[in-house]
Amino acid sequence: MITLTAPPTVNTVLGGVALVSYDKLVITPFVLDPVTGTVTGSVRMTSTANSAMQPLTGTLRIASGVLTVEISQVDFFRQIQLSVGQINSVNAIITNAQNALEAGLVSLGVVAGTQTTGI
């Protein structure tokens, strides 16, 4: 969860002036794809000031070295070209997650075999 430094605000009443801040952002669920080297997921923004307000949802994608975040309900769209170091970090996170899950399946006895790095 991320607490936003300067959260966006939305009217609580159509045509009104009572604003509520959406200050919490959570990325869930998300998929780390070791075959394509992509990350896709949903972003969800909520208001801690008014829990009755509907969550705002959007998407997150990292593919071909580009990070894209879109939350259309607050008119937010951003694409960023990642550096080589950042791309390598994303790939390492994906690989480490895959290896940890596979090793866990083997160690729990759910899968019989030997886990090795790679796809």
Sequence and secondary structure as in RCSB ss.txt:
>XXXX:A:sequence
MITLTAPPTVNTVLGGVALVSYDKLVITPFVLDPVTGTVTGSVRMTSTANSAMQPLTGTLRIASGVLTVEISQVD
FFRQIQLSVGQINSVNAIITNAQNALEAGLVSLGVVAGTQTTGI
>XXXX:A:secstr
 EE SS  EEESSTT   EEE  EEEEEEEEEETTTTEEEEEEEEE SS TTS  EEEEEEEETTEEEEEEGGGT
EEEEEE  HHHHHHHHHHHHHHHHHHHHHHHHTTSS S   S  
